[in-house]
Structures are given as structure tokens and as C-alpha cells.
Amino acid sequence: MSEDLSNKCIISAALCGAVTRKEQNPAIPITPEEYAAECKKCYEAGAAIVHLHMRDPETQVATPELKFYRSILKAIKEECPEILINLSSAISINATDKERIAPIKEFGPELASLNSASMNFGVGNWKTGDVVVETIFSNTFRLIGRLAKAMKKAGTKPEIEIYDAGGLQNIAFLQMKKILVEPLHFQFVFGVLGGLPFTINTLQYFLNHKPPDATWSVCGVAHQQFEAGLCAAALGGHIRVGLEDNIRNIKGELAKGSWEQVEWAVKVAELAGREPATPDETRKMLGLKEGTINI
């Protein structure tokens, strides 16, 4: 008889992103040792997955250089071998298509993000209406296909990032040629300037239009992290937290680390009658490959 994992909630921690700096929250990991320590704390708090962008320790800038990936991943796996690795294929706003694909080919992580559409991507001040940071986040059909091909070859599970309705349509179109291994896994992203904000209606739209057998998770920017996570726990979805998306805790204070937000997610899951999934349970739930990354 197969194990019943239906009440398990997968909690992911996105540790730093490509933009947030230590000046904004000192808990942002930059060095390999800081990444490793934060991963261990997140795992002990209840996270099964860590989502990673890599930083150059001297500049704090997000980097595609594989030497930084290797040193950080090695430190993480020595400190916390149990945790599952989800590498970002976005990397940074300046990364080339080749640079975005290279870590998937080189390291073959258990999971990697697969962005589903090109979009305006910004950071805005919602009190003044000023755009603080802006770029065009390019994800052409050709690039999505190349990333999907690399992930399939590496045995890496794509975490399909959905920022608006167009992303779901793009994936449905590309999947006509079965570029991705099914069942699919979606991450519904809320609150990025250029994408959709979180409301119960936007979440319901995504749920209505995803494939019926697809698994799903949510993440939200700033306070929307908590709104989206609360609803996902109640509706059978999974939760991403972490300082990449929100530098504060539920009380509005600077978070002590992504692990503090993981502790919140565990409490929310338990209130919904669910338990945090272990890495082994997560592997079964998402159909992840056995083994670990290549470092």
C-alpha cells in the first residue's frame, strides 16, 4: 500500500534572491558559510527545499559564475545533506541565456525554477508611486524550451513560475509537444510589480486553469507572502517563504532569517490540519530523482 502524503505541506525557503542586500536585512546569506548555516536552520525549522540565487561574497552581486555555485553548494551539502536544492534559472537581470542554462547542466539539481513569460519586472514604492527598480525580464518561448530540455536531460524537476495568466497559457501551448515531464509543478508568484497581486480570486483563477493533476505552491512579495501562504495551507497547496521575497516577519519586524518565516509556515500548516513534508516525502510527492546534485 502506498504511503498517504495528502496532508503534507512542502515548505520551501528562498534565502536571498538576486537583489536584496545585507543593508536591508543582515540575515541575507552571502558567504558559503552563511548559506550553509541558514540552510541548516531552515531544515531544522521544517523546510524541505531551499531556493537559491548565488552571490559573489565580495560584491554581494548575484552571479552566474559556476565557481561560486560549487563553493556554496558544497558548503550546504556538508552542513545539511538532507535539504533539497532548487536552483534559480533567472540568476540575475544581466544573465545571458547561456549563463541561465549552465548551472542546470553542470549541477543537475533536484529542482530548478522555470519562468513562464516575459514581463515588466520592477520594485515600486506603493506610497509614492515611484518605480525604484525596473527591467524587462525576458523569457522567450525559445529560452523556455531550451531550459526545459536541459532540465529534462538532467533529471531536474521544473518549478514553473507563474506571475500572471499569460504564463499558464504559454506553458499549456509549449506542453503540446511534451517538453516537460508530467505531472507539472507550479509556483504561483504574487505581488511582483509587473505581475498579479495576491487575492483569493487571482489564486482561484490559477487553480481553475492549471492541469488537474499538477501540484502547486505559492510565494508572495512582502506581506503577500503571509496572505498567500495562509490560503495555500488551507486549500492543499504548498508554501514558499524566505528573505528573497520578504525581509520581515508576520509582525512587521525584520526577520531573523528565512528560518523564522519557515517556523511561521509550519504553524500555519498545522492549523490547517497538515504537517510539514520531509525532504524524502517531498521527493515522493513531486516525483524527484533519487540522489543529489553534482558538485
C-alpha positions, 0 to 999 in steps of 0.5 A, spaced: 500 500 500 502 506 498 504 511 503 498 517 504 502 524 503 495 528 502 496 532 508 503 534 507 505 541 506 512 542 502 515 548 505 520 551 501 525 557 503 528 562 498 534 565 502 536 571 498 534 572 491 538 576 486 537 583 489 536 584 496 542 586 500 545 585 507 543 593 508 536 591 508 536 585 512 543 582 515 540 575 515 541 575 507 546 569 506 552 571 502 558 567 504 558 559 503 558 559 510 552 563 511 548 559 506 550 553 509 548 555 516 541 558 514 540 552 510 541 548 516 536 552 520 531 552 515 531 544 515 531 544 522 525 549 522 521 544 517 523 546 510 524 541 505 527 545 499 531 551 499 531 556 493 537 559 491 540 565 487 548 565 488 552 571 490 559 573 489 561 574 497 565 580 495 560 584 491 554 581 494 552 581 486 548 575 484 552 571 479 552 566 474 559 564 475 559 556 476 565 557 481 561 560 486 555 555 485 560 549 487 563 553 493 556 554 496 553 548 494 558 544 497 558 548 503 550 546 504 551 539 502 556 538 508 552 542 513 545 539 511 545 533 506 538 532 507 535 539 504 533 539 497 536 544 492 532 548 487 536 552 483 534 559 480 534 559 472 533 567 472 540 568 476 540 575 475 537 581 470 544 581 466 544 573 465 545 571 458 541 565 456 547 561 456 549 563 463 541 561 465 542 554 462 549 552 465 548 551 472 542 546 470 547 542 466 553 542 470 549 541 477 543 537 475 539 539 481 533 536 484 529 542 482 530 548 478 525 554 477 522 555 470 519 562 468 513 562 464 513 569 460 516 575 459 514 581 463 515 588 466 519 586 472 520 592 477 520 594 485 515 600 486 514 604 492 506 603 493 506 610 497 509 614 492 508 611 486 515 611 484 518 605 480 525 604 484 527 598 480 525 596 473 527 591 467 524 587 462 525 580 464 525 576 458 523 569 457 522 567 450 518 561 448 525 559 445 529 560 452 523 556 455 524 550 451 531 550 451 531 550 459 526 545 459 530 540 455 536 541 459 532 540 465 529 534 462 536 531 460 538 532 467 533 529 471 531 536 474 524 537 476 521 544 473 518 549 478 514 553 473 513 560 475 507 563 474 506 571 475 500 572 471 495 568 466 499 569 460 504 564 463 499 558 464 497 559 457 504 559 454 506 553 458 499 549 456 501 551 448 509 549 449 506 542 453 503 540 446 509 537 444 511 534 451 517 538 453 516 537 460 515 531 464 508 530 467 505 531 472 507 539 472 509 543 478 507 550 479 509 556 483 504 561 483 508 568 484 504 574 487 505 581 488 511 582 483 510 589 480 509 587 473 505 581 475 498 579 479 497 581 486 495 576 491 487 575 492 483 569 493 480 570 486 487 571 482 489 564 486 482 561 484 483 563 477 490 559 477 487 553 480 481 553 475 486 553 469 492 549 471 492 541 469 488 537 474 493 533 476 499 538 477 501 540 484 502 547 486 505 552 491 505 559 492 510 565 494 508 572 495 512 579 495 512 582 502 506 581 506 503 577 500 507 572 502 503 571 509 496 572 505 498 567 500 501 562 504 495 562 509 490 560 503 495 555 500 495 551 507 488 551 507 486 549 500 492 543 499 497 547 496 504 548 498 508 554 501 514 558 499 517 563 504 524 566 505 528 573 505 528 573 497 521 575 497 520 578 504 525 581 509 520 581 515 516 577 519 508 576 520 509 582 525 512 587 521 519 586 524 525 584 520 526 577 520 531 573 523 532 569 517 528 565 512 528 560 518 523 564 522 518 565 516 519 557 515 517 556 523 511 561 521 509 556 515 509 550 519 504 553 524 500 555 519 500 548 516 498 545 522 492 549 523 490 547 517 490 540 519 497 538 515 504 537 517 510 539 514 513 534 508 520 531 509 525 532 504 524 524 502 516 525 502 517 531 498 521 527 493 515 522 493 510 527 492 513 531 486 516 525 483 524 527 484 530 523 482 533 519 487 540 522 489 543 529 489 546 534 485 553 534 482 558 538 485 
